[in-house]
Each structure stands twice: as structure tokens, then as C-alpha cells.
Amino acid sequence: MISVAIKMLVGDKLKYFGLVAGIAFASLLIIQQGSILVGLTHQTGSFIRDMPQADLWIMDPEIRFSQDVIPLGDSVLPRVRGITGVDWAVPMYQGFLKSRLPDGTRQTVILVGLDDATLIGGPPEMSKGSLEVLREDKAIIIDEGALTSKFRFKQAGTGHMDVGMTMDINDHEMKVAGLFKASKSFFWEPTAYTTYSRALAIAPPERKMMNFVLVKAKPGQEIAELKGRIESVTGLKARTSDDFIGITSDYILKETGILVNFGLAVGLGFLVGALVSGQMLYNFTLDNLRYYGTLKAMGASNGRLIAMVLAQATLIGLLGYGIGLGAGSYLGKLVGDAGLAFMMPWYIPVLGGVAILGCCLLAAGISLVRVVRLEPAIVFKS
């Protein structure tokens, strides 16, 4: 009986291909938009993720995301270093400063100042030079990925910044001593690294300049216990990297409307799948009622007919979802190669498959009402 149901389905090629195309389009929307949302969420924590050395980030309790600037007093660092269970603690400066390229092009940069002695917190991968070049006079390292976009000279065809060139940051001449490879970030300003003391000398003077204290726990020290101890002593907030990434992504998703926009796109994909598959499968069932009536008159039970309709819906769902998943993955690769956000963890295809299966079963359920209520006598009506 299942083979008969499949022959009935593929026999009407126009409706068959229309059903598969509708499900494939819905799958494409769900997979692609869901993966872009996950990719954007992942990119919001790239700055934190690129600093795996620290167990805890010490910050002002009002900090909302990784690029939020609320400075701490200088006295915080020695207080944190004196807390039991702290292996080391280093300062970090982060600020948005204006820069000027050699041709006069203006560009805002995120200047990050690393501890002079250890350079802890630097980028994980260098493409030219090493972190040690920051010890040179006026040295900075900049993001290689931003050379052709953010650090490109104003006049077309005249090139971009590179190692050995100089640029002004807040009216201070700085020399590009190296290039690093940064993770793709949600924030569009390029990042430049230098030493902590040099960053304080470049930045506009304020009473408080330090933004974060990076902390490493001693071997065997429970992170949760150390976190609570630091917070009780300093009155500041101590967050693990995962916690900091979490509040950053939550803030960005809520405040920018990204979650709502992409959520609507994913919901639209589900709605399209449900409506298209539901309407077309219902019409397909109506067109084939005489065949179901014939089978019922020949002794086929309602259970057999239900199994036939569900088999048709399952086949359509699997084919359409497979095509949509393949198309979404390929488009995602193109988007990723172009530098845009796209990330497809295992749960995106799984949830997408469940959603599409739900659409197909819902459509099949609507169609089954007519099949179950069908009278065998319909076969003998002219």
C-alpha cells in the first residue's frame, strides 16, 4: 500500500514538484536565517574568546557588553592580586580612539593596552611579527583582516596600511610593527594592540583608565569560589569568559532587534512551509479522493489510508528538507567566504528538520480528515 501511495504522489508531477519546492524553500529560510543568527551571536563574543588565558574578567558591575567602557580605579589591581587563590592578575585598557592614516583617512579604532611585562591578552595568532614587537618604541599591531577595508587609503588604488608604516592615534604617531589574525567580530571598528602604559599615554587622560583586570586562578582553585571571594572583597563583578560572552550576546540581541528580525524570518519560513505544504497536500488529497474511495471499497482500513497519506507527507518532507538544507549550506558557504556571519551548529539542522516534519505532519493531518470521512460509495457516483 505504501508503494501505491508513492506512485500516486509522483504520478502527478506538477503537484509533486510543487510540494517539494515549497518545502525546500521553507527549509532554506529556516536553515539560512537560523545559521546567520547563530553566527552573529557567536561573533559578539569574539574579543573575549580571543583571550583564553584568563579565568575571570574583573569589571564594573554596570558593564553590559564587551565593548562597554566603564573604567576602574588603579587601586583595584593590587587588591585583586592580594586575594587568596589568585595566581596572577593583569590590567587591560580598551577604548575607542580616533586615528588618521598617512593619506589623511580618518578611522576610529579600538585600542587595547596589554600588560607591559607579560603581554597577556594579546591576539591568539600573528600573521606578521610577534607580540614581542610591542616592546618597540611607538609600536602597535593591527588586524590583518581590516587592511583592505578599514585601513585602506582614501584614494582608490593607492594601497593600505602595512608593517613599517606610521599612523596617528589621538594625535600620537604610532608605528605598525606587526599584523594579527582576529576572529570575525560583530563590532565593525578595527582593533589595534599596544602596551598598557603606551595606551594610557595615548588615550585622553582621565582619573580612571583601566577597563578590566584579567585573573588566572591558582592550580586547584575552584573558579566559582574565587569569583565570589573577589566580588566580596572588591565590590566589582567577576565573570568567566562564558558568562561575559553570554551577557554580551544577550545585550546585543535585545538592544539591536536582531533576535526579533531573524526570529520573524525563521517564523516566516515555518509559516510558508505549513501553508504551502498544507494547501498543496490538501488539494492533492482532494484530487485523489476517488482512488482512496476505491481502496476503501476494496476493504482498505482507515489505518491503511492514514499510513499512505503519512508516507506521502514524509517523502515530500525528506526530499524538500534535503534540498533546502543543501541549498542553505551552499549559500552559507558563499556568505561566509564573503566575510559575513554564518554558523551552522548541529542543532540548526536538527531543529529545522523537526520544524519541517511538523509542517508536513500538520498538512497531512488536515488532509486526513477528508480521507477518514470518505464514503466508499463515492466511487460509484458519476
Buried (B, 14 or more C-beta within 10 A) or exposed (E): EBEBBBEBBEEBEEBBEBBBBBBBBBBBBBBBBBBBBBBBBBBBBBBBBBBEBBBBBBBBEEBEBBBBEEBBEEEBBEBBBEBEBBEBBBBBBBBEBEBBBEEEBEBEBBBBBBBBEEBBBBBEEBBBBEBEBBEEEBBBBBBBBBBEEBBBBEEEEEBBBEBEBEBBBBEBEBBBBBBBBBBBBBBEBBBBBBBBEBBBEBBEEEEEBBBBBBBBBEEEBEBEEBBEBBBEBBEBBBBBBEBBBBBBBBBBBEEEEBBEEBBEBBBBBBBBBBBBBBBBBBBBBEEBBEBBBBBBBEEBEEEBBBBBBBBBBBBBBBBBBBBBBBBBBEBBEEBBEEEBBBBBEEEBBEBBBEBBBBBBBBBBBBBBEBBBEBEBEBBEEE
